[in-house]
Structures are given as C-alpha cells and as structure tokens.
Amino acid sequence: MESGSPLGDYLRTRRERIRPEDAGLPPGERRRVPGLRREEVALLAGVSTEYYLRLEQGRDRHPSDQVLESLARALQLDGTEARYLAQLARPARSARRRTPRAEKADAGVSALIDQWSTPAQVQGLYLGTLAANPMAVALNPYFAPGVNTLSALFLEPEMREFYRDWHATTAKAVAYLRSLIADAGRNDDPRLIELVGELSLRSERFRGLWARQDVRHSTSGLSLIRHPLVGDLDLHYEKFALAGAPGQMLVTYHAEPGSDSYERLQLLGHLAARGDAERLPPAAPPADARPTGRPRGGSVPGR
C-alpha cells in the first residue's frame, strides 16, 4: 500500500526486498510480509520503531543526514540508491515551470559517429534518440533519430524478439530512467510525467517495474540481441555523458574481437553498406521523442 510519500514508499519497497538472513537476523516464523519487518529495519538503523514507522507512513519526511546514512546501511543500498534516498528526503525546490526545450544532438558529435563502423547513437534525457549512425539503424530501426527507445522497448512487439533477454533489459531500462530523474532533479518535468504516464497506462510490464522503484545508473553492460539478418549478437554497450549537454549520453555498441558476434557485426556492416539492411521492417518514428498520451497529474507517477 502506498503512503502518499515518495520517501515512505521507497523505504517500504527496499525493506521488502531484503531477507532477514541477508541482514544477519534469524528468519523467524509466521511472516506475513516479504522482507524485513519495520521493527527490524529500525533495529538495524539504530532508530526507534515509532520513528521509522512515521517515516514509512509519510508522517515525518525530514530525517537527518545521519538517519539517512543509517537507513542506507540497514537497507543495503548501493551508492546510486543511497543518493536517490537522499534526493527523496531533500527534494529540490521546483523552479517556475517552463516549457521544455526540444533536445538536439551536437552537430559535431553527429558527424563524428557517422564515421564510425560500430553502432552509436545519442540519447536525450527522455531516452529519445537524437542522433544515430547508419550502423545503429541497421542494428535496429528503433534506434533511428526521433524514436523514443524506452517507449519502443515496451510497446513494440519487434523489441521482444530483438532482445533475447527482454525481461532483464526492461528491468534495467526502468531502473536507469529512475536514476536519470534523481540525478537531474526532474520529477516534475512535464515530458517525463507524460512518458511515465503513457507507459504506465499501456504496458503492464512497465507499470510493475515502475512500482518496484529500483534505481540503477548502469553505464556499461552486455546486450543479448537476435538480429533478423545476421543472427544472435552479444554486444557490449558503453554510455558516455556528453559535456555541455546535460542529460545526453553517447551510447556505443561493440563486440569482442574474434568472436562470432564480431564477425556477424562486420557482416551487418557490409549488408548496411550495400543497402541490404533495408530489408528490415521499418520503424515508424514519431515526430519527436515525446509520447502521445497525456496523463493527468503534476508529478511523475510513483514519486
């Protein structure tokens, strides 16, 4: 049950994910709820049960820095999660709301990645593709400029086939979105509200993941892909923040030299150069990276 307090809701979801034995406590019997009990978190954090209860129920929303650090240790939060906890407890004051400006990729960066033989794209704060080189589009038409890759991930059936580990990929994507919101302090951003609102309405998978409130700022990893022309690809991805463009990330993909994936990626490059990659089903990018739904409310759902 949600408390109406973003801080309280986050404490509850983190508490429910920890097994007592993982926190050095006996498993006990007759547990009616998953994870730790409130009194166990209070014990581990060195605060009173009544005080912790007030925090989780939203009756006290201003814990001290010392209490936040103790809660982070008790709930076994990593660095990103601890910063997110602190951001919920110390939300930035909202400035006068302005209409968000359209994001644009730097022309120099776009020209640079166009010369690369490996897939590369520039993503904006809202996870829309602002620029992509031909290899990125050959890898996946939904990586084309103007497409919101997060929306496509949840709403386009082809993406379920493209990612061999679609469930893991969707979980990482939502946790990454939460980290972007926390880092930018943009929980009242109209475009983010619209994006989260539309996906919550249209995707049960997104709705469930968003309710988990996982936070991960992963800038590297492995994508398991099934390409319709060249077959299975295991591609490493790296994300680099672009200086002078807050919220924008340069995303690159590469394969281990000498591997089957490396050979298949080279083959894809040859097919793209010959124009054979056009046999792929075309994506239908929207006019911009914004979703079309217009949910009500003035803050990101789940916050």
C-alpha positions as CSV (number, residue, x, y, z in Angstrom):
1,M,0.0,0.0,0.0
2,E,1.4,3.4,-1.0
3,S,1.8,6.0,1.7
4,G,1.5,9.1,-0.5
5,S,5.1,9.9,0.5
6,P,7.8,9.1,-2.1
7,L,10.3,8.6,0.7
8,G,8.0,6.3,2.6
9,D,7.1,4.2,-0.4
10,Y,10.8,3.8,-1.3
11,L,11.7,2.7,2.2
12,R,8.9,0.1,2.0
13,T,10.0,-1.3,-1.3
14,R,13.6,-1.6,-0.2
15,R,12.6,-3.2,3.1
16,E,10.6,-5.8,1.3
17,R,13.4,-7.0,-0.9
18,I,15.8,-8.0,1.9
19,R,15.6,-11.4,3.5
20,P,16.2,-11.4,7.3
21,E,19.1,-13.9,7.0
22,D,20.8,-11.5,4.5
23,A,20.7,-8.8,7.2
24,G,22.1,-11.2,9.9
25,L,18.7,-11.8,11.5
26,P,17.0,-15.1,12.2
27,P,14.4,-16.0,9.6
28,G,11.7,-16.4,12.2
29,E,8.2,-17.8,11.6
30,R,4.8,-16.6,10.7
31,R,6.0,-13.8,8.4
32,R,3.0,-12.2,6.7
33,V,5.0,-9.8,4.6
34,P,8.1,-10.2,2.4
35,G,11.5,-9.0,3.5
36,L,12.2,-7.3,6.8
37,R,9.7,-6.1,9.3
38,R,9.6,-2.4,10.2
39,E,11.0,-3.0,13.7
40,E,13.9,-4.9,12.2
41,V,14.9,-2.0,9.9
42,A,14.6,0.3,12.9
43,L,16.9,-2.0,14.9
44,L,19.4,-2.2,12.2
45,A,19.4,1.5,11.6
46,G,19.5,2.4,15.3
47,V,16.3,4.4,15.4
48,S,13.1,3.8,17.3
49,T,10.4,1.7,15.7
50,E,7.9,4.5,16.1
51,Y,10.2,7.0,14.3
52,Y,10.8,4.6,11.4
53,L,7.0,4.0,11.2
54,R,6.4,7.7,10.9
55,L,9.0,7.9,8.1
56,E,7.4,5.0,6.1
57,Q,3.9,6.3,6.6
58,G,4.8,9.8,5.5
59,R,4.2,11.4,8.8
60,D,7.8,12.5,9.1
61,R,9.5,13.5,5.8
62,H,12.7,15.2,7.0
63,P,15.1,12.7,8.5
64,S,18.6,14.0,9.3
65,D,21.6,13.1,7.2
66,Q,22.8,10.7,9.9
67,V,19.5,8.9,9.9
68,L,19.6,8.6,6.1
69,E,23.1,7.1,6.2
70,S,21.9,4.6,8.8
71,L,18.9,3.7,6.8
72,A,21.0,3.3,3.7
73,R,23.3,0.8,5.5
74,A,20.4,-1.1,7.1
75,L,18.7,-1.4,3.7
76,Q,21.9,-2.4,2.0
77,L,21.6,0.4,-0.6
78,D,24.4,1.0,-3.1
79,G,25.7,4.4,-3.9
80,T,23.1,5.2,-6.5
81,E,20.2,4.0,-4.3
82,A,21.6,6.0,-1.3
83,R,21.7,9.2,-3.4
84,Y,18.2,8.5,-4.6
85,L,17.0,8.1,-1.0
86,A,18.7,11.4,-0.1
87,Q,17.0,13.1,-3.1
88,L,13.6,11.9,-2.0
89,A,14.2,13.3,1.5
90,R,15.7,16.6,0.2
91,P,13.7,17.3,-3.0
92,A,15.0,20.3,-4.8
93,R,12.7,23.3,-4.8
94,S,10.8,23.4,-8.0
95,A,11.6,26.5,-10.1
96,R,8.9,28.2,-12.1
97,R,7.8,25.6,-14.7
98,R,8.9,26.3,-18.2
99,T,8.0,24.5,-21.4
100,P,10.8,22.0,-22.0
101,R,13.0,22.9,-25.0
102,A,13.4,20.3,-27.7
103,E,16.7,18.4,-27.3
104,K,19.2,18.4,-30.1
105,A,22.4,16.5,-30.6
106,D,25.5,18.5,-31.2
107,A,26.3,18.6,-35.0
108,G,29.9,17.8,-34.4
109,V,29.1,14.6,-32.4
110,S,26.6,13.5,-35.1
111,A,29.3,14.0,-37.8
112,L,31.8,12.1,-35.7
113,I,29.7,9.0,-35.1
114,D,28.6,8.9,-38.7
115,Q,32.2,8.0,-39.5
116,W,32.3,5.0,-37.1
117,S,32.0,1.4,-38.2
118,T,30.3,0.4,-34.9
119,P,26.7,1.3,-33.9
120,A,26.4,4.5,-32.0
121,Q,23.6,6.9,-31.0
122,V,23.0,9.9,-28.9
123,Q,20.2,9.6,-26.3
124,G,18.5,12.5,-24.6
125,L,17.2,12.9,-21.1
126,Y,13.9,11.4,-22.1
127,L,15.6,8.4,-23.8
128,G,14.7,9.6,-27.2
129,T,17.3,9.1,-30.0
130,L,18.7,12.4,-31.0
131,A,21.3,11.1,-33.5
132,A,22.3,7.7,-34.8
133,N,24.8,6.5,-37.3
134,P,23.9,4.1,-40.1
135,M,25.2,1.1,-38.2
136,A,22.9,1.8,-35.3
137,V,19.9,2.0,-37.6
138,A,21.0,-1.2,-39.3
139,L,21.2,-2.9,-35.9
140,N,17.7,-1.8,-35.0
141,P,15.4,0.6,-36.9
142,Y,14.0,1.7,-33.5
143,F,17.4,3.2,-32.8
144,A,16.7,5.8,-35.5
145,P,16.6,9.5,-34.6
146,G,13.2,10.6,-33.4
147,V,12.3,7.3,-31.8
148,N,11.9,7.0,-28.1
149,T,13.8,3.8,-27.4
150,L,12.2,3.3,-24.0
151,S,8.7,3.5,-25.4
152,A,9.6,1.2,-28.2
153,L,11.1,-1.3,-25.8
154,F,7.7,-1.7,-24.0
155,L,5.2,-1.0,-26.8
156,E,6.7,-2.5,-30.0
157,P,6.4,-6.3,-30.4
158,E,9.6,-6.4,-32.5
159,M,11.6,-5.4,-29.5
160,R,10.6,-8.5,-27.6
161,E,12.2,-10.5,-30.4
162,F,15.2,-8.2,-30.7
163,Y,16.4,-8.6,-27.1
164,R,16.9,-12.2,-26.2
165,D,16.8,-11.1,-22.6
166,W,13.9,-8.7,-22.9
167,H,12.7,-9.1,-19.3
168,A,16.2,-8.3,-17.9
169,T,16.6,-5.4,-20.4
170,T,13.3,-3.8,-19.5
171,A,14.1,-4.0,-15.8
172,K,17.5,-2.3,-16.3
173,A,15.9,0.4,-18.5
174,V,13.3,1.4,-15.9
175,A,15.9,1.4,-13.1
176,Y,18.1,3.6,-15.3
177,L,15.2,6.0,-16.0
178,R,14.7,6.5,-12.3
179,S,18.4,7.2,-11.8
180,L,18.2,9.9,-14.6
181,I,15.2,11.5,-12.8
182,A,17.0,11.5,-9.5
183,D,20.3,12.9,-10.9
184,A,18.6,15.7,-12.8
185,G,16.0,16.5,-10.1
186,R,13.4,16.5,-12.8
187,N,10.5,14.6,-11.1
188,D,8.1,17.4,-12.1
189,D,9.2,17.6,-15.7
190,P,6.2,17.6,-18.0
191,R,7.8,15.3,-20.6
192,L,8.9,12.8,-18.0
193,I,5.4,12.9,-16.5
194,E,4.0,12.2,-19.9
195,L,6.4,9.4,-20.8
196,V,5.9,7.6,-17.5
197,G,2.1,8.2,-17.6
198,E,1.7,6.8,-21.1
199,L,3.8,3.7,-20.4
200,S,2.1,3.1,-17.1
201,L,-1.3,3.1,-19.0
202,R,-0.2,1.0,-22.0
203,S,2.3,-1.5,-20.5
204,E,1.6,-3.8,-17.6
205,R,5.3,-4.8,-17.6
206,F,6.4,-1.1,-17.2
207,R,3.7,-0.5,-14.6
208,G,5.0,-3.4,-12.4
209,L,8.7,-2.4,-12.8
210,W,8.0,1.3,-12.0
211,A,6.2,0.2,-8.8
212,R,9.4,-1.6,-7.7
213,Q,11.3,1.7,-7.5
214,D,14.6,0.1,-8.5
215,V,17.4,2.6,-9.2
216,R,20.5,1.7,-11.3
217,H,22.8,4.1,-13.1
218,S,24.5,1.5,-15.3
219,T,26.7,2.9,-18.0
220,S,28.0,-0.4,-19.4
221,G,26.9,-3.9,-19.8
222,L,26.0,-6.6,-22.3
223,S,23.1,-6.7,-24.7
224,L,21.9,-10.1,-26.0
225,I,20.4,-9.4,-29.4
226,R,18.7,-11.5,-32.1
227,H,19.1,-9.8,-35.4
228,P,16.8,-10.9,-38.2
229,L,19.6,-10.8,-40.8
230,V,22.8,-11.9,-39.0
231,G,21.5,-13.9,-36.1
232,D,22.5,-13.7,-32.4
233,L,24.8,-10.9,-31.2
234,D,26.4,-10.4,-27.8
235,L,27.2,-6.7,-27.8
236,H,28.9,-4.7,-25.1
237,Y,27.5,-1.2,-24.7
238,E,29.1,1.9,-23.1
239,K,27.4,5.1,-22.2
240,F,29.3,8.4,-22.0
241,A,27.9,11.7,-20.7
242,L,28.3,14.5,-23.2
243,A,29.9,17.6,-21.8
244,G,27.8,20.7,-22.3
245,A,24.6,18.7,-23.0
246,P,23.0,17.8,-19.6
247,G,21.2,14.5,-19.7
248,Q,22.6,13.5,-23.1
249,M,24.5,10.2,-23.4
250,L,26.6,8.8,-26.2
251,V,25.8,5.1,-26.5
252,T,28.1,2.8,-28.4
253,Y,28.0,-1.0,-29.1
254,H,30.9,-3.3,-29.8
255,A,31.7,-7.0,-30.0
256,E,34.6,-9.0,-28.6
257,P,37.3,-9.2,-31.3
258,G,37.5,-12.6,-32.8
259,S,34.1,-13.7,-31.5
260,D,31.1,-14.9,-33.6
261,S,29.4,-11.7,-32.7
262,Y,32.3,-9.7,-34.0
263,E,32.1,-11.5,-37.3
264,R,28.4,-11.1,-37.5
265,L,28.6,-7.4,-36.7
266,Q,31.1,-7.0,-39.5
267,L,28.7,-8.8,-41.8
268,L,25.9,-6.4,-40.8
269,G,28.2,-3.5,-41.7
270,H,28.7,-5.0,-45.2
271,L,24.9,-5.5,-45.6
272,A,24.2,-2.0,-44.5
273,A,26.8,-0.6,-46.9
274,R,25.1,-2.5,-49.8
275,G,21.7,-1.4,-48.7
276,D,20.6,-4.9,-47.8
277,A,19.8,-3.9,-44.3
278,E,16.8,-2.1,-45.8
279,R,15.1,-5.5,-45.8
280,L,14.5,-5.0,-42.1
281,P,10.9,-4.0,-41.1
282,P,10.9,-0.2,-40.9
283,A,10.2,1.6,-37.7
284,A,7.6,4.3,-37.6
285,P,9.2,7.1,-35.6
286,P,7.0,9.8,-34.1
287,A,7.5,13.5,-35.0
288,D,9.6,13.8,-31.8
289,A,10.7,11.7,-28.9
290,R,7.7,12.6,-26.8
291,P,4.9,10.0,-26.2
292,T,1.4,10.8,-27.4
293,G,-0.5,10.1,-24.2
294,R,-1.4,12.9,-21.9
295,P,-1.8,11.5,-18.4
296,R,-3.2,13.8,-15.7
297,G,-1.2,14.9,-12.7
298,G,1.7,17.2,-11.8
299,S,4.4,14.7,-10.8
300,V,5.9,11.5,-12.1
301,P,3.6,8.6,-11.0
302,G,5.2,6.6,-8.2
303,R,7.0,9.5,-6.9
